[in-house]
Amino acid sequence: MSLITPPKHASWLNIAEIEINVMDIQCTDRRIGSKKLLIEETKAFVIIEIKI
């Protein structure tokens, strides 16, 4: 996985948008049929991100 470092003048919103995009590509790039599954997938992504 590669992280994209925003320019120094970027706001926290830019950083949040980048992180959400990375999660969307790596984790939720398909239709998720239930709220429970979405929560599980998101938690798994966050745990993986913290370990890296």
Secondary structure by P-SEA (a helix, b strand, c coil): cbbbbccccccaaaaaaaaaaaaaacccccccccaaaaaaaaaaaaaaaaac
